[in-house]
Amino acid sequence: MNMKIYRLGTMADKKAALKALGVESGGVAIMAKKMELMYFYIKELKTPAANILKQDALSIGAELAVPGGVILCEEPTYDCILIGTRKHMEILSKKELAQPFGLKQVAQELSAFLASRSYPLQIMGVINANEDSFYARSRFVAKDAIAQIEKMIEAGADIIDIGAVSSRPGAELVSERVELERIRPICDAIANSALAQQVIFSIDSYAPSVISYALESGFKIINDITGASNDEVIELAVDYGVKLCIMHMQGTPQTMQHDPHYEDVMAEVSDFFEARIAKCEALGLEREEIILDVGIGFGKSLEHNLTLVKNMAHFKRFGCEVLIGASRKSMIDKIISAPTEERLPGTLAIHLKAVENGANIVRCHDVKEHVQALAVAEALK
């Protein structure tokens, strides 16, 4: 038989592929690290540091892409792209610790990225206990909400996120009292049933009295669109031993889409998470109990949203679970015109890419379709 060669696609589990080939156990871990190509964008790296890192990268077979003026030190700092395998990054994360000009920080950041952990994939279904949410088919009240919860459980939801206040752009403010009145019947029904033994419930609120009532009813996640701005919400998560989802939002639902602006959306969202995680930890919440949500559509333009999805892997560096929630949002309409009711295909495309890039919780209106799409995507890995 003649020798054949064909190019392989991306391998999700490189170690499994090597083991299937029959590679000796000692070589599997070594080779797997050489099979994963990584890219890091480094902003405003001091010019001497760029020249040192360039030489160190080249010496081990990696690369630092730099602008043409670096070698002549024409500017004090430059933006660069570091390119190499996981093995290369492990070497540089140790080697640069001894170097000056800010390279020690580069080494520490690389170490944080390399240490990021993976979490199980989970699908979060959405139920809106109001009459104002942007997608009409997600609105349910009282008994109808319980029937929908049961349907989502049957369809394969791992988590069900319930909120009584719309956070769509321009949504009207609702008092905490009204919010509690809307959510109370659903919470009571959950508390008096075995539903909480079948699925994890999440309360989509930032109102302490509403959150407290939901947690007393068996809810296990607080989904806070204000991103842990209120210490009382963090303290509730600690007291009840539940998870807290921190979402990034520029402005408020009433103002967030009035010309959102960032100097660098990746850097600013990342800095926000770093500060809020530190705040949560200071109040006693473990990092493993924190979920991060970049807030697609919450004070972002189409370009901002696309940048965050494309670079979702960055946020794994914090060691937290990462949530993606782009279900039927207007960014799809901005790419290709489609009313809310016809945005399921676009939703699946965004969510599949986000999961590929590191998200592990998918917040969606269409649970059954997501279960199927993600199962097929997993098989294709």
TIVODO-991804 format. One record per residue (C-alpha): z, x, y. Coordinates in steps of 0.1 Angstrom, whole numbers, plus 5000, padded with zeros to 4 digits. Example, Ala and Ser with C-alpha at 12.3 -4.5 7.8 and 13.67 -1.06 7.14 Angstrom:
atom pz = 5078, px = 5123, py = 4955
atom pz = 5071, px = 5137, py = 4989
***
This chain:
atom pz = 5000, px = 5000, py = 5000
atom pz = 4991, px = 5013, py = 5035
atom pz = 5019, px = 5021, py = 5059
atom pz = 5024, px = 4993, py = 5086
atom pz = 5042, px = 4993, py = 5119
atom pz = 5052, px = 4965, py = 5142
atom pz = 5072, px = 4962, py = 5173
atom pz = 5106, px = 4944, py = 5171
atom pz = 5119, px = 4920, py = 5196
atom pz = 5155, px = 4921, py = 5210
atom pz = 5181, px = 4922, py = 5183
atom pz = 5214, px = 4904, py = 5191
atom pz = 5233, px = 4919, py = 5162
atom pz = 5221, px = 4955, py = 5160
atom pz = 5247, px = 4965, py = 5135
atom pz = 5237, px = 4937, py = 5111
atom pz = 5200, px = 4948, py = 5113
atom pz = 5210, px = 4984, py = 5105
atom pz = 5232, px = 4974, py = 5076
atom pz = 5204, px = 4952, py = 5062
atom pz = 5181, px = 4982, py = 5063
atom pz = 5207, px = 5001, py = 5042
atom pz = 5218, px = 5026, py = 5068
atom pz = 5250, px = 5045, py = 5058
atom pz = 5281, px = 5030, py = 5073
atom pz = 5289, px = 5061, py = 5094
atom pz = 5256, px = 5059, py = 5111
atom pz = 5256, px = 5022, py = 5119
atom pz = 5279, px = 5024, py = 5149
atom pz = 5263, px = 5055, py = 5163
atom pz = 5227, px = 5041, py = 5160
atom pz = 5236, px = 5007, py = 5173
atom pz = 5248, px = 5022, py = 5206
atom pz = 5214, px = 5039, py = 5210
atom pz = 5196, px = 5007, py = 5205
atom pz = 5211, px = 4988, py = 5235
atom pz = 5194, px = 4997, py = 5268
atom pz = 5215, px = 4990, py = 5299
atom pz = 5207, px = 4988, py = 5336
atom pz = 5232, px = 4992, py = 5365
atom pz = 5224, px = 4987, py = 5402
atom pz = 5246, px = 5010, py = 5423
atom pz = 5248, px = 5001, py = 5460
atom pz = 5253, px = 5027, py = 5488
atom pz = 5260, px = 5056, py = 5465
atom pz = 5268, px = 5088, py = 5486
atom pz = 5238, px = 5111, py = 5486
atom pz = 5255, px = 5141, py = 5470
atom pz = 5268, px = 5117, py = 5442
atom pz = 5233, px = 5104, py = 5437
atom pz = 5219, px = 5139, py = 5432
atom pz = 5248, px = 5148, py = 5408
atom pz = 5244, px = 5116, py = 5388
atom pz = 5207, px = 5120, py = 5386
atom pz = 5210, px = 5155, py = 5370
atom pz = 5238, px = 5144, py = 5347
atom pz = 5218, px = 5114, py = 5335
atom pz = 5186, px = 5134, py = 5329
atom pz = 5206, px = 5160, py = 5310
atom pz = 5215, px = 5134, py = 5283
atom pz = 5182, px = 5115, py = 5282
atom pz = 5192, px = 5087, py = 5306
atom pz = 5177, px = 5082, py = 5341
atom pz = 5188, px = 5074, py = 5377
atom pz = 5160, px = 5057, py = 5397
atom pz = 5164, px = 5067, py = 5434
atom pz = 5144, px = 5065, py = 5466
atom pz = 5122, px = 5094, py = 5476
atom pz = 5145, px = 5108, py = 5503
atom pz = 5175, px = 5114, py = 5481
atom pz = 5168, px = 5150, py = 5472
atom pz = 5164, px = 5159, py = 5509
atom pz = 5196, px = 5140, py = 5518
atom pz = 5178, px = 5121, py = 5545
atom pz = 5203, px = 5092, py = 5545
atom pz = 5241, px = 5093, py = 5538
atom pz = 5239, px = 5067, py = 5510
atom pz = 5213, px = 5052, py = 5488
atom pz = 5209, px = 5023, py = 5464
atom pz = 5201, px = 5034, py = 5428
atom pz = 5194, px = 5020, py = 5393
atom pz = 5211, px = 5037, py = 5364
atom pz = 5191, px = 5033, py = 5332
atom pz = 5203, px = 5043, py = 5297
atom pz = 5216, px = 5033, py = 5263
atom pz = 5251, px = 5022, py = 5257
atom pz = 5257, px = 5057, py = 5242
atom pz = 5245, px = 5073, py = 5275
atom pz = 5268, px = 5051, py = 5295
atom pz = 5298, px = 5060, py = 5274
atom pz = 5290, px = 5097, py = 5280
atom pz = 5286, px = 5092, py = 5318
atom pz = 5317, px = 5070, py = 5320
atom pz = 5337, px = 5101, py = 5308
atom pz = 5316, px = 5129, py = 5325
atom pz = 5317, px = 5114, py = 5360
atom pz = 5355, px = 5111, py = 5360
atom pz = 5357, px = 5147, py = 5371
atom pz = 5330, px = 5145, py = 5398
atom pz = 5336, px = 5140, py = 5435
atom pz = 5318, px = 5118, py = 5461
atom pz = 5329, px = 5085, py = 5446
atom pz = 5316, px = 5092, py = 5411
atom pz = 5350, px = 5087, py = 5396
atom pz = 5348, px = 5050, py = 5407
atom pz = 5313, px = 5048, py = 5392
atom pz = 5328, px = 5061, py = 5359
atom pz = 5356, px = 5036, py = 5360
atom pz = 5332, px = 5007, py = 5367
atom pz = 5310, px = 5018, py = 5338
atom pz = 5341, px = 5018, py = 5315
atom pz = 5349, px = 4982, py = 5326
atom pz = 5314, px = 4970, py = 5317
atom pz = 5314, px = 4988, py = 5284
atom pz = 5348, px = 4972, py = 5275
atom pz = 5337, px = 4937, py = 5281
atom pz = 5344, px = 4913, py = 5252
atom pz = 5325, px = 4884, py = 5238
atom pz = 5338, px = 4848, py = 5233
atom pz = 5326, px = 4820, py = 5210
atom pz = 5298, px = 4798, py = 5224
atom pz = 5311, px = 4763, py = 5235
atom pz = 5294, px = 4732, py = 5249
atom pz = 5312, px = 4713, py = 5276
atom pz = 5301, px = 4677, py = 5281
atom pz = 5304, px = 4661, py = 5315
atom pz = 5319, px = 4627, py = 5323
atom pz = 5322, px = 4615, py = 5359
atom pz = 5347, px = 4587, py = 5364
atom pz = 5332, px = 4577, py = 5397
atom pz = 5302, px = 4559, py = 5412
atom pz = 5290, px = 4588, py = 5434
atom pz = 5280, px = 4617, py = 5411
atom pz = 5244, px = 4629, py = 5416
atom pz = 5233, px = 4620, py = 5380
atom pz = 5238, px = 4583, py = 5375
atom pz = 5238, px = 4585, py = 5337
atom pz = 5270, px = 4607, py = 5338
atom pz = 5291, px = 4580, py = 5355
atom pz = 5315, px = 4561, py = 5333
atom pz = 5348, px = 4543, py = 5339
atom pz = 5377, px = 4531, py = 5317
atom pz = 5365, px = 4519, py = 5283
atom pz = 5329, px = 4531, py = 5289
atom pz = 5342, px = 4566, py = 5294
atom pz = 5361, px = 4565, py = 5260
atom pz = 5329, px = 4553, py = 5243
atom pz = 5310, px = 4582, py = 5259
atom pz = 5337, px = 4607, py = 5249
atom pz = 5333, px = 4596, py = 5212
atom pz = 5295, px = 4599, py = 5214
atom pz = 5299, px = 4635, py = 5229
atom pz = 5323, px = 4645, py = 5201
atom pz = 5298, px = 4631, py = 5175
atom pz = 5270, px = 4650, py = 5192
atom pz = 5289, px = 4683, py = 5189
atom pz = 5308, px = 4689, py = 5222
atom pz = 5336, px = 4715, py = 5220
atom pz = 5350, px = 4706, py = 5255
atom pz = 5347, px = 4674, py = 5276
atom pz = 5351, px = 4678, py = 5314
atom pz = 5362, px = 4647, py = 5332
atom pz = 5363, px = 4643, py = 5370
atom pz = 5369, px = 4614, py = 5393
atom pz = 5355, px = 4628, py = 5425
atom pz = 5319, px = 4638, py = 5431
atom pz = 5313, px = 4674, py = 5443
atom pz = 5276, px = 4669, py = 5450
atom pz = 5263, px = 4682, py = 5484
atom pz = 5274, px = 4659, py = 5512
atom pz = 5298, px = 4639, py = 5489
atom pz = 5323, px = 4617, py = 5507
atom pz = 5360, px = 4628, py = 5506
atom pz = 5382, px = 4608, py = 5483
atom pz = 5420, px = 4607, py = 5487
atom pz = 5442, px = 4621, py = 5459
atom pz = 5457, px = 4586, py = 5454
atom pz = 5423, px = 4571, py = 5447
atom pz = 5413, px = 4600, py = 5425
atom pz = 5444, px = 4595, py = 5404
atom pz = 5438, px = 4557, py = 5401
atom pz = 5403, px = 4564, py = 5388
atom pz = 5414, px = 4590, py = 5362
atom pz = 5446, px = 4574, py = 5350
atom pz = 5431, px = 4548, py = 5326
atom pz = 5410, px = 4575, py = 5309
atom pz = 5440, px = 4599, py = 5307
atom pz = 5462, px = 4571, py = 5292
atom pz = 5435, px = 4563, py = 5266
atom pz = 5433, px = 4599, py = 5256
atom pz = 5470, px = 4603, py = 5254
atom pz = 5473, px = 4572, py = 5232
atom pz = 5446, px = 4583, py = 5208
atom pz = 5437, px = 4612, py = 5185
atom pz = 5408, px = 4623, py = 5206
atom pz = 5426, px = 4654, py = 5219
atom pz = 5428, px = 4667, py = 5183
atom pz = 5390, px = 4665, py = 5180
atom pz = 5379, px = 4681, py = 5213
atom pz = 5393, px = 4701, py = 5242
atom pz = 5397, px = 4681, py = 5274
atom pz = 5391, px = 4696, py = 5309
atom pz = 5402, px = 4680, py = 5342
atom pz = 5376, px = 4686, py = 5370
atom pz = 5400, px = 4684, py = 5400
atom pz = 5418, px = 4705, py = 5425
atom pz = 5444, px = 4679, py = 5434
atom pz = 5478, px = 4689, py = 5419
atom pz = 5490, px = 4653, py = 5411
atom pz = 5458, px = 4645, py = 5393
atom pz = 5458, px = 4678, py = 5374
atom pz = 5495, px = 4673, py = 5364
atom pz = 5488, px = 4638, py = 5351
atom pz = 5459, px = 4650, py = 5330
atom pz = 5478, px = 4679, py = 5316
atom pz = 5506, px = 4655, py = 5306
atom pz = 5479, px = 4635, py = 5288
atom pz = 5468, px = 4665, py = 5267
atom pz = 5441, px = 4682, py = 5287
atom pz = 5439, px = 4719, py = 5281
atom pz = 5416, px = 4732, py = 5309
atom pz = 5417, px = 4729, py = 5347
atom pz = 5382, px = 4730, py = 5362
atom pz = 5389, px = 4740, py = 5399
atom pz = 5358, px = 4740, py = 5422
atom pz = 5380, px = 4755, py = 5449
atom pz = 5384, px = 4786, py = 5428
atom pz = 5422, px = 4789, py = 5425
atom pz = 5427, px = 4786, py = 5463
atom pz = 5459, px = 4766, py = 5458
atom pz = 5488, px = 4785, py = 5442
atom pz = 5502, px = 4752, py = 5429
atom pz = 5471, px = 4747, py = 5407
atom pz = 5476, px = 4782, py = 5393
atom pz = 5513, px = 4775, py = 5387
atom pz = 5504, px = 4743, py = 5368
atom pz = 5481, px = 4763, py = 5345
atom pz = 5509, px = 4787, py = 5338
atom pz = 5536, px = 4760, py = 5333
atom pz = 5515, px = 4740, py = 5309
atom pz = 5499, px = 4770, py = 5291
atom pz = 5463, px = 4759, py = 5298
atom pz = 5432, px = 4777, py = 5309
atom pz = 5420, px = 4777, py = 5345
atom pz = 5383, px = 4777, py = 5354
atom pz = 5377, px = 4795, py = 5388
atom pz = 5345, px = 4785, py = 5405
atom pz = 5328, px = 4802, py = 5434
atom pz = 5318, px = 4780, py = 5463
atom pz = 5307, px = 4789, py = 5498
atom pz = 5320, px = 4763, py = 5522
atom pz = 5329, px = 4728, py = 5509
atom pz = 5308, px = 4701, py = 5492
atom pz = 5303, px = 4685, py = 5526
atom pz = 5289, px = 4718, py = 5542
atom pz = 5279, px = 4741, py = 5513
atom pz = 5242, px = 4735, py = 5514
atom pz = 5239, px = 4739, py = 5552
atom pz = 5219, px = 4772, py = 5552
atom pz = 5240, px = 4792, py = 5527
atom pz = 5239, px = 4830, py = 5535
atom pz = 5250, px = 4862, py = 5517
atom pz = 5244, px = 4898, py = 5525
atom pz = 5245, px = 4904, py = 5487
atom pz = 5253, px = 4873, py = 5466
atom pz = 5262, px = 4894, py = 5434
atom pz = 5286, px = 4916, py = 5453
atom pz = 5302, px = 4888, py = 5472
atom pz = 5307, px = 4865, py = 5442
atom pz = 5320, px = 4895, py = 5422
atom pz = 5345, px = 4904, py = 5449
atom pz = 5357, px = 4868, py = 5451
atom pz = 5364, px = 4867, py = 5414
atom pz = 5382, px = 4901, py = 5415
atom pz = 5405, px = 4888, py = 5442
atom pz = 5412, px = 4854, py = 5426
atom pz = 5418, px = 4870, py = 5392
atom pz = 5443, px = 4894, py = 5408
atom pz = 5460, px = 4864, py = 5425
atom pz = 5462, px = 4845, py = 5392
atom pz = 5476, px = 4874, py = 5373
atom pz = 5503, px = 4880, py = 5400
atom pz = 5514, px = 4843, py = 5395
atom pz = 5516, px = 4849, py = 5357
atom pz = 5483, px = 4836, py = 5344
atom pz = 5468, px = 4859, py = 5317
atom pz = 5432, px = 4871, py = 5321
atom pz = 5423, px = 4856, py = 5288
atom pz = 5432, px = 4822, py = 5301
atom pz = 5408, px = 4824, py = 5330
atom pz = 5372, px = 4811, py = 5330
atom pz = 5347, px = 4822, py = 5356
atom pz = 5320, px = 4799, py = 5370
atom pz = 5295, px = 4814, py = 5396
atom pz = 5290, px = 4779, py = 5410
atom pz = 5253, px = 4772, py = 5407
atom pz = 5243, px = 4750, py = 5436
atom pz = 5276, px = 4753, py = 5454
atom pz = 5266, px = 4770, py = 5486
atom pz = 5236, px = 4788, py = 5472
atom pz = 5199, px = 4788, py = 5478
atom pz = 5174, px = 4788, py = 5450
atom pz = 5171, px = 4826, py = 5452
atom pz = 5209, px = 4830, py = 5451
atom pz = 5211, px = 4808, py = 5420
atom pz = 5183, px = 4827, py = 5402
atom pz = 5199, px = 4860, py = 5410
atom pz = 5232, px = 4849, py = 5395
atom pz = 5216, px = 4836, py = 5363
atom pz = 5194, px = 4867, py = 5359
atom pz = 5225, px = 4890, py = 5363
atom pz = 5251, px = 4868, py = 5345
atom pz = 5260, px = 4898, py = 5323
atom pz = 5277, px = 4914, py = 5353
atom pz = 5305, px = 4889, py = 5352
atom pz = 5315, px = 4898, py = 5317
atom pz = 5331, px = 4930, py = 5331
atom pz = 5362, px = 4910, py = 5341
atom pz = 5371, px = 4902, py = 5305
atom pz = 5371, px = 4865, py = 5311
atom pz = 5351, px = 4837, py = 5296
atom pz = 5320, px = 4828, py = 5317
atom pz = 5308, px = 4793, py = 5323
atom pz = 5273, px = 4782, py = 5333
atom pz = 5267, px = 4747, py = 5349
atom pz = 5232, px = 4741, py = 5361
atom pz = 5227, px = 4707, py = 5344
atom pz = 5199, px = 4687, py = 5361
atom pz = 5207, px = 4705, py = 5394
atom pz = 5183, px = 4706, py = 5424
atom pz = 5174, px = 4742, py = 5418
atom pz = 5151, px = 4729, py = 5391
atom pz = 5134, px = 4706, py = 5416
atom pz = 5129, px = 4736, py = 5439
atom pz = 5110, px = 4755, py = 5412
atom pz = 5090, px = 4725, py = 5400
atom pz = 5092, px = 4691, py = 5415
atom pz = 5112, px = 4667, py = 5392
atom pz = 5136, px = 4639, py = 5398
atom pz = 5172, px = 4642, py = 5384
atom pz = 5163, px = 4621, py = 5353
atom pz = 5135, px = 4645, py = 5343
atom pz = 5153, px = 4678, py = 5346
atom pz = 5165, px = 4683, py = 5310
atom pz = 5138, px = 4709, py = 5301
atom pz = 5146, px = 4730, py = 5332
atom pz = 5183, px = 4727, py = 5325
atom pz = 5178, px = 4740, py = 5289
atom pz = 5157, px = 4769, py = 5302
atom pz = 5184, px = 4780, py = 5327
atom pz = 5212, px = 4775, py = 5302
atom pz = 5195, px = 4794, py = 5274
atom pz = 5188, px = 4824, py = 5297
atom pz = 5224, px = 4823, py = 5310
atom pz = 5238, px = 4824, py = 5274
atom pz = 5214, px = 4852, py = 5266
atom pz = 5229, px = 4870, py = 5296
atom pz = 5265, px = 4865, py = 5286
atom pz = 5277, px = 4830, py = 5295
atom pz = 5297, px = 4814, py = 5266
atom pz = 5306, px = 4780, py = 5280
atom pz = 5277, px = 4756, py = 5288
atom pz = 5286, px = 4726, py = 5310
atom pz = 5260, px = 4699, py = 5306
atom pz = 5252, px = 4662, py = 5307
atom pz = 5231, px = 4662, py = 5275
atom pz = 5253, px = 4674, py = 5247
atom pz = 5231, px = 4666, py = 5217
atom pz = 5200, px = 4683, py = 5231
atom pz = 5220, px = 4714, py = 5240
atom pz = 5235, px = 4716, py = 5205
atom pz = 5200, px = 4717, py = 5191
atom pz = 5185, px = 4741, py = 5216
atom pz = 5214, px = 4766, py = 5213
atom pz = 5213, px = 4764, py = 5175
atom pz = 5176, px = 4773, py = 5175
atom pz = 5182, px = 4800, py = 5201
atom pz = 5209, px = 4815, py = 5179
atom pz = 5186, px = 4815, py = 5148
atom pz = 5160, px = 4833, py = 5168
atom pz = 5184, px = 4862, py = 5175
***
